[in-house]
Amino acid sequence: MTPQSHKGRFQMKKRGNRNERVVCVKNMTPEDVLECATKLRNSLGRKVLKLKTRHVTKHPSVQGTWTTELNL
């Protein structure tokens, strides 16, 4: 936390890729501050992308899914 004389308390997280997140912890309980610090520590620093499908694969199936009853 960085104390400032005229402002509230803040937590700041800097990443190597120049992303920065600042969270105000002025009116939080100590448990909430700990949870916020844990989330900042565990974050990757990348933007969150919404997935279009439930799973992501490098080689998607062209002809359908494989089954045990497949006759070659």
N, C-alpha and C positions, 0 to 999 in steps of 0.2 A: 504494500500500500504506500501511496505517496501522500503524506500529510501536507496540506496547504493552509495558510493562515486564514484566508477569506473564503475558502470553498469547502465542500464536503470531502469525504474520503473516497478515493478511487482505487481500483485495481487495474493495472495495465499489463498487457501481454504483447511482447514484440516477437516477431518471427524473423527468420533469416531471409524470407522473401519479401520483406518490407511491409507485411500486413500487420496491422496494429488494432487491438481491441481494448476499449476502455469501458469499464463497468462501474457505475456509481454504487457504492455500498454504504451510503450515508444512513439510511433507515433500515438496514438489515440486521437481523440477529446474528450472533456469532456462528450459529449453525448454518445460516444462509450464506454467510461470507465464506465459510469453509467449502460449502457445496459449489459456490460460484468460482472459487479459486481452483477447485478440482476440475471443473468443466473447462476453465481456461487452460489449465495445464495439459489436459488430455485432448484438447482440440488440435486438429491438424493445421489450421490456418488457411485452409482452402475454402472456397465458396461451396455451399451445399447445392448439389445438382439433383433434380428430381429424376428418378429413373422412369423410363417409358414402359419397361417390362419388369416382371418380377425377378428375372435372373439375367445376368449378363454373361455372354460367352464369346470367345474369340472366333470359334468355328461354329456358326449356327447350322442346324440341320436343314438340308435342302429338301430332302424327300420325306421327312417326317421323323418321328422318334423311333428308336431301335426297340425291338421286342424279341423275346426268346423264340417266338414262333416264326422267325424269319427264315425263309428257304432260299439258299443261294445256289 
